[in-house]
Amino acid sequence: MFGTGELLIILVLILLLFGGKRLPELARSLGEGIREFKRACNGMDDKEIEIKPSPEKKEEKENVPPS
């Protein structure tokens, strides 16, 4: 399929196009999309799978001062 050199070039191009801050968001949304696709293929309900929030989102909420 792809060699190490080709994969390295592709990863560098992705990093240049989207930037370091955007990559984790893209990976997270890709993972959620794959999870949703698998759930749809298996015919599972939303109640059967519990998705836990990531620790990063929890930390962001804790740092916000109360209004």
Secondary structure, 3 states (H helix, E strand, C coil): CCCHHHHHHHHHHHHHHHCCCHHHHHHHHHHHHHHHHHHHHHCCCCCCCCCCCCHHHHHHHHHCCCC
